[in-house]
Amino acid sequence: MLIMLINEILSDENSLILLDEPDAHLHIERKKEIKKLITDSKAFTILTTHSPTLLNNLNEENIFIFSNKDSSGVNVFQLDKPKGLEEITGGEFSLIDATLIAATEKDILLVEGKNDYNYLTEALKRFEGEYPDFNYLIINCGGADNVPVVLEQSVLPILGKNQLCVCTFDEDDNGKKGKKKVEEIKSKNPDKNITAITHPRYEGFPSKRKEFFMEDYFAPSAYKNILKEDIEKATSFKNVQDLSKAKTIIEKNYINFKNEEFEHFKVILDKLMEFKKDFRS
């Protein structure tokens, strides 16, 4: 009603209307009506919003993301970059992620995928009292290949002087390639605070193993019994062939693992805290 009053009575074709989060506290269906009210107006309207619902109803060329995190002034970029990243990452990196990066003053941690994000987030919950100053914004990039792309297109243009960005990778072929690309980006931008690592191994992990994955931080005892039960239930070759892999078992059951099964995650959490401490000093 208020927007209609402004459009129909208080404004004309020479008016500029500024609306600060006009969709706040509105029912989700009502948010969609704001676009029609603005489109039908004779005036020119600029509005701010944090609502994905409203953003999804506006034309992409009309959406801009603003950031004002340091003394360098206001940074502005169009939706095409985060929208392109959303397509590249198969929807894993979203417009909300881009907005969070633009708005945050936290240090940024880019991880390969949603499992890495979930496991690190859960580990932090389990050991919350031990890492009160962790305070990284963790972003899932939807794959090792996407980490350098997200870094270059979304993080780098708005990374503040007082912000650190760490990119983590599995220690496999894809992870090593991703790490190398990040290091190349860093070499071209020496003034930016960027660090690339493969997940540090914990003491006692077999040294002969050439690869190390985020899932390796879980003690095998956490999922061995589940796999054993599946094998015992199998009644044919086909049953055994179709059994879930350890990766899938971890993905489905990690929430129920005991705290001690997360103990090895302290290695990577300690490393990330070390980067933060070194950077601040």
N, C-alpha and C positions, 0 to 999 in steps of 0.2 A: 504493500500500500504506500509506504514511504517513497520507494523508488518510482512508483507510478505518479505520485504527487510531484516529485522533482521533474520527471520527464514531461508530464502533460501540462503542468501549471507554472512551474518556476523556471523552466529553461526553454530555449529555442535553438535554432540552427547555429547561432553564434556562441553557444554555451559550451564550456568544458566542465564536465562532471567528474569529481574525484570521489571514489567510494573505497573506504578502508574495510576490507573483509565483510562485504554486504551479506555473505552467505553464513556468517557465524550464527550458530544456534538454530539454523533452519533445518527442517526435515529434509532428508536426502533428495526426495522428489521435488521439493520446492527450489532446491539449488539449481535444478535444470531450467527452471522458468526465468532465472535471472538473465540468461543469454537472450531470450526472446524480448524481455523488457529493454535490454540495452540495444539490441538490433533494431527494434521498432522506434527507438528514440531519435529525434532530429539532432540531438546534441552529440558531442564526442565524449566518450566515457573512458576513464582510466580507473582500474580497480586493482586491489591487492587481494590475494587469497592463498590459503594453504590447502585448499580442498581438491583432491584428485577428481572428484565427481564434477565439479565446476570446470576444472581444467580440461577434462575429457570432452566437454561440450563446447569448448571454444575452438576457433580455428588456430592451428599450430603457428601460423605466421604472426598471430597477434599475441603470442605468449613469450614473455621474457623473464629470465631469472636474474635477480639482483643479489649482489653480495657486497658487504661493507665490513670487512673483518680487520683491516689494519689501516695504517696511515697512507696507503697507496691510493685511497679513494674508493669510490663505488665502482664495482665491476659488473658489467651487464653482458649477458650472452643469450642468444635466441634458443628456442626450444629444439632447433634442428640437431644440435650436438647430442644432448641427452636422448632425444628421440631416436637418432641414428644408433646410439649405443644400445638402446633398448632392443632394436631390431637385430643388431649384431650379436647380442648376448642371449637372444631367444627369450627376451622378457625378464631375464634375471636382474639386469641393472635397470632400474626404473626411474621415472621422472622424480619420484620421491627421493631416491638416492641422490640424484643430482642436486635437488633442493637442499638436502641435508648437508652435502659437501659444501655448497655455496654459503650456507648459513653458519656452519660450525666453526668454532675457534679451537676445537679439540685437535689432537694429532689424528692422522688418518691411517688406517690399516686396511690394505687391499688384500683380499684372500681369493683363492681360485674359484671356489664354489659354495653352494649353500650348506653342504655338509661341513666344510671347514668353518663356516660362520657359526653353524649350530653347535659344533663341538667346542669351539673356543668360548662361545657365549655361555654354554653350560658349565665348562670348566671354571670360568670366572665366578659363576654362581656358587659352585661347590667350595671355592677357596676365596670367597668374597672378602673376608677379613684380612687376608694376606696381601691383597692387591688393591688397597683403597684408592690409590692414585693412578690406576691403569688408564682410565679415561681416554681410550682410543675410540674413534668412530670407526666401526668395522663395516666394510662394504664388500658384499659378495659380487664378484665380477662375472660369474657364469662360465668359468673355464680359464686355464692357464694362458691361453692365447689372448684372452680379453683383458688381462690385467694391464699390459702395456698400453692398450688402446684406451681404457678408462683413465689411466694415469695421464696420458698425453692430451686427451680431448676434454676431460672433465675436471681433473684435479689440478693439473699443472697451471692452467691459466689463472686459477684463483687461490693457489696455495700461498698462505701468508708467510711473512718472514719469520714469525714465531711458531710456525707449524712444521711438524715432521710428518713425512709420509713414508711408511714402511710397506713393502710389497713382499708377500710370503708365497713360497711355492713348494710343491712336493719335490723330492729329489729324484726325479725321473727325467726322461728325455724332454717331455713337454715343459716340465718345470724349469729345466736348465735353459731351454730356449727362451722361455718367458723372462727369466732372470737376466739373461744376456741382453734382451731387448730393452729392459728397464735400465740396465747399466749404460746402454748406448744413449738412451734418452737423458740420463743423468749427466753424461759427458758433454752433451750439447747444452745443458742447462746447469752449469756449475754453481749458480747462485741459488738453486732450489735445494731444499733439504729432503733428499730422497735416498732411501736405503732399500736394497733388494737382497733377500736371503732365501735359501732353501731351509726347510724346517730343521732346526738343530737336533741331532740325535742325542738320546739319553745314554748315560753310562751303562754298559752292559749289553747294548744292542749289538748283534753280530756284525763285526767289522767287515766280513766278507760280502755282506749284502750290498749290492751296487745301488739299490733304490731305498728310499725312505718316504713313507706317506704319512699324512696327518693321522690316519687310522692306526699307524704303528705306535702312537702314544697310548692307545688302549692296551692294557695287559691282556694277552690271549685268554687268560682265565675268565675274562668277562663274557666271552662269547663261545668258548669251546663247548660248554655243556649244552648250549642251545643247538649248536651244529650236531653234537652227538645225539641229542634227542631226535632231531630230524632224520638222521641216518638210521636210528633204531626203528623209527616208524615206517621206513621205506620197505615195500614188499616186492619191488621189482627193479630191474635195471633202469627203467624209465623214471621211476620215483627218485632214484639216486641221481640220475642225470639232471633232473629238474630242481634239485635242491638249491636253496638260496646260497649265494656266495657270502663269505665272511663280511664283505663290504656292505651288503644289503642287510645282514643280520645286525651289524652295528648301527646302521641308519635307523632301523626299526626299533631297536631296544636300548639305545644309549641313555635315554632319559631314566631308565630303571637300573642302570649300573650303579654299584656302590661307589662311594667317594674314593676309596683306595684304587679303583680301576682308572681313575683320572689322574693319579699321582704324577705320571710322566709328563702331563701337560704343563707342569710347573717349569719344565726346561724351556719351552718356548715362551711362556709368560714371563719368566725371569729375563730371557733375552730381550724381549720387547721393552721391559722396564729398564734394562741396561741402556738400550738405544735412547730412550727418553731422558734418562739421567745424564748421559754423555752430551746429548744435544743441548739440554738446559744449562749444563755447566760451561 
